[in-house]
Amino acid sequence: KLADRLHNMRTLHYIAKPEKRRRIALETLEIYAPLAERIGMQAIKDELDDLAFKELHGDARDSILKRLSFLRENGSELVARIVAELKAVIAETGIGAEIYGREKRPYSIWRKMQR
């Protein structure tokens, strides 16, 4: 079912009626993406979220993608400097720790902005 829904979302633009595309995208966000996450299929969940987000809030998605691209290009030095400083402080305390991070997905960023 998830593979079928993923295919349907990838080809959603072929559906002529906007209200039908919107209904399918909402259903995907409310049912299929959480199901994929629950059974450990994070990559499928992320793609379903992104495809539905593109359909429902395309302008917001484009804006977030543009800002993420800017941050990737211009913020990597800052992140590296902060990580280095954190590692130094942690090393001074004698605590064994790892520092790692990840880039949030556009839909996740948008949801947090809505709160």
C-alpha positions in Angstrom: 0.0 0.0 0.0 2.8 2.4 0.8 4.6 1.8 -2.5 1.3 2.3 -4.3 0.7 5.6 -2.4 4.3 6.8 -3.1 3.8 6.1 -6.8 0.4 7.9 -6.7 2.0 10.9 -5.0 4.9 11.0 -7.5 2.4 11.2 -10.4 -0.2 13.4 -8.6 0.4 16.3 -11.1 -1.4 14.2 -13.8 -4.7 14.5 -11.9 -6.6 17.4 -13.4 -8.9 18.3 -10.5 -7.1 20.4 -7.8 -9.5 19.4 -5.1 -8.8 15.7 -5.8 -5.0 16.3 -5.6 -5.5 18.2 -2.4 -7.6 15.4 -0.8 -5.0 12.8 -1.8 -2.2 14.9 -0.4 -4.1 15.5 2.9 -4.8 11.8 3.2 -1.1 11.1 2.6 0.0 13.4 5.4 -2.6 12.2 7.9 -2.5 8.4 7.2 0.2 7.1 5.0 3.2 9.2 6.1 2.6 8.4 9.8 2.1 4.7 9.0 5.5 4.7 7.1 7.2 6.3 10.1 5.6 3.8 12.5 6.9 0.8 10.7 10.4 2.3 10.3 10.3 3.4 6.7 11.6 6.9 7.3 12.8 7.5 3.7 9.3 6.8 2.4 7.7 8.9 5.1 10.0 11.8 4.2 9.2 11.6 0.5 5.5 11.3 1.2 5.6 14.3 3.4 7.6 16.3 0.9 5.3 15.4 -2.1 2.2 16.2 -0.1 3.7 19.5 1.2 4.6 20.4 -2.4 1.0 20.0 -3.4 -0.6 21.7 -0.4 1.8 24.5 0.3 4.1 24.7 -2.7 5.1 28.4 -2.2 6.1 27.8 1.4 8.0 24.7 0.4 9.9 26.6 -2.3 10.7 29.4 0.2 12.1 26.9 2.8 14.1 25.0 0.2 15.6 28.3 -1.0 16.6 29.3 2.5 18.0 25.8 3.2 20.1 26.1 0.1 21.4 29.5 1.2 22.3 28.1 4.7 24.1 25.1 3.2 26.2 27.4 1.1 26.8 30.1 3.7 26.4 28.5 7.1 28.6 25.5 7.0 31.6 27.4 8.4 29.5 28.6 11.3 28.2 25.2 12.1 31.8 23.7 11.9 33.0 26.4 14.3 30.2 25.8 16.8 30.8 22.1 16.7 34.6 22.6 17.3 33.9 24.9 20.3 31.4 22.4 21.8 33.9 19.5 21.4 36.6 21.6 23.1 34.3 22.4 26.1 33.2 18.8 26.4 36.8 17.5 26.2 37.8 19.9 29.0 35.1 18.4 31.3 36.3 14.9 30.6 32.9 13.8 29.4 32.9 11.3 26.5 30.4 12.5 24.0 29.7 12.7 20.3 28.2 15.7 18.5 26.1 15.1 15.5 23.3 16.7 13.7 21.0 16.5 10.8 19.2 18.9 8.5 15.5 19.1 9.1 13.1 18.4 6.3 11.1 21.3 4.7 7.8 19.9 5.9 9.1 19.5 9.4 10.4 23.0 9.5 7.1 24.4 8.2 5.1 22.5 10.8 7.2 24.0 13.6 6.8 27.4 12.1 3.0 27.0 12.3 3.1 26.5 16.0 
